């Protein structure tokens, strides 16, 4: 029992690794902006303009205020950890597709203004995790989906053009993309039936640490 608990703790730690690094990165960038009084909004996505293409790479890393940054940080950490913990097989692909493809869609179809922030990723993670539970029809994963609804269900209003001071286009793009990815990767997402090798329990002859160190391991906010 103790070994199993240690394994679960390590799995949770590894699952939070990428989301935590990402959140630390966006905080570092915002602190630099604040300390040097430098506005990076011009690195956001500006739809249908050549100058706006750079935003596909950088816009999720840039936030317009401390409030904007904080509102994205906790969901990114919580939902990102859920993604890597419950759906480890496609997790890396899903995380980075949400990062890049959301920006591409915004560039093609949003209002002509600078779109910044990781909100699109937050919406994508939430819709992906919820849809996975529904598609897989697994009781445990459905419970996770319901938890997401309980925690972040109110964000659904952000995909509608109610408040034009926010990039609802980014929210909508991420939300729709999350659903599409959940359906596309539904076979890989059968977590309880077939887990990656690095998440299998160790042999009795292997210690916990050796197993877990395996190599398989205009601003709109």
N, C-alpha and C positions, 0 to 999 in steps of 0.2 A: 504493500500500500504506500509506504514512504517513497519507494523508488518511482511508483506511478505518479505520485504527487510532484516529485522532482522533475519528472519528464514533462508533465503538463506545464509546470512553471517555466521550463526552458522553451517549450513550444510557444508559450505566450510571449516570452521575451523575444524570441526570434521573429514572431509574427508582428511585433511592434517596432522592429528595428528600422525598416524602410520608412514607415509613416513618421516615426520619431525623427529620423534624420531629415526628412522633408520639412517637417514643422520647424525644426531648428534652423534650417536653411532660410525659410521665409522670414523667420524672426531676425536672423542675422542681417538679411538684406534690408529689412525695415529699420533696424537699429542704425545701420550705416546711413540710410536716408535721413533719419532723424538727426543724427549727430552732425552730419555735414550739410544739413538743410538742402538736400538735393532731391529733386522730384524726378522719379523714373517713369512717370506716366507715359512718356513718349515711347516707351518700350512695350506698351500694351498692343493689343490687336486693334488695328484700324481697318475696318472692313473695306474690301474692294480697292485698296490702295497699296501700291508696292511698299510704301514705308510701313504699312501695317503688318507685313508678313513676319517681321522680326518678333512680333508679339506672340506668334504661335510657339516660339521657343521660350519667351521670357514672361509673358503676361501672367501665368499662374503664380509666379514668384513675387509679384508686385502687389502691394496693397495700399490703399489710399489713406488709411487712418489706423490708429491703434484699435479702434472699435471694429473696423473691418477685419483686421488681422486676427483679433481674438475670436471673433464670431466664426471664423473658418478653422482656427487651430484645433479646438477641441473636437469638432466633428471629424476633421481629417485624421486625428490620432485614433479616435474611437472606431470609426468606420473602416479606416485603413487597417487597423489591427484585426477587426472582424474579417475583413477580406482575406488577409494572409493566414488567419487561423482556421477559418471554416472552409475556405476555397483555395488551398495552397497551390494547386496545379496551375490554374491560369492566372494567379494573382499578379505576377509581374507584368504579364501581357495586358491585363485589364487596367492596372494602375497607370501604365504609361500610355495606353490607348486613350484613356480618359484625359490624360494630360495633353496630348497632342491633337487628337481628333476633334475634341471640343473646340479648341482654338481654330482649327481649320474650318469647321462649320460656321463659327462666328464670323470668320473673315468673309465667307461667301454670302452670308445672309442677314447679318445684324445691321443696326443703325450705324451711320458713319460718325463714330466717336471712339475714343480710346476705351477699350474694354480691358479691365485688369482684375486680378484676384483669382483665388482657387475655388470660388463658389461653384463653378461648373463641375469640378471634380467631386465636391461634396455631394451635389445632387446626383452625379453619376454613381458614386459609391452607394448611396442610399437606395437608389432604384435598382442597382445590380443586386445587392444583398436581399432586398425584399422580393424581387422577381425570382431569384434563385430558389428561395424557399417555396414559392408557389409552383414553379415549374417542376421541381424535383419531388414535390408532395411528400416530403420527409417531415415527420412530426417535430424532430429536434430543430431542423433548419427553419421550419415554419415558425417555431417559437422565437428564433433569432430574428426572423423577418418582422414578427409582431413587436419585438423589442425595438427594432429600428423605427417602426411606425409610432410607437409610444414616445420615443425620444425625439424623433425628427419629423413626425407626420405633418407638423404645421408648415414645413418648408414648401409644401405643395403649392402654396399660393405664390411662391416666388417664380413659378414658371409662366405666370400670366402677366400681361402688360398693365399691371395695376399701379406700380410705383416706377415711373420712368427714370428715376435717379439711380436705379439699379440696372445691371445688365441682365434683364430677364431672359435675353436671348442665350446667354451663357448657361443660365440655370436650365432652360428648356433643352438646349443641346446636350448638356451632360445627362440630364434626366432620361431623355430618349435613348442616348447612346448606352447608358447603363442597362436599360431593358434589352436592347439589341444584343449586347455582349452576354447577358445572362442566358439568353436563348441560344446564342451561337455556341457558347462553351458549356452547354448543359451536360454533355457527356463527360467532360473533364471535371465537372463540378459534383460528381457523385462521390462526395468525400467519404461518407460512411461505408461505401462499398469498396472503394479502391483508393487508398491514400498513397502519397509519394513514399519512396523508400526511406527517405530521411525522417519520416514521421512514424515508421513502424517501431514497435517496442523492441528493445535490444535482446539479443540472446542472453541466456543466463550467464554465459561465460564472459560476456562483455560488460564493462562497467558503463555507467550512465554517461560519463563525460566523453568517453571514446566514441560512443554511438552518436552523440549529439554534435561532435566536431567533424562529422563526415562531410566530405567536400560537396555532397549534393545540396548540402545545405545553401473740355470736353471730357471729363472723367466719369466713367461708369464703373461701379464696383461690382 
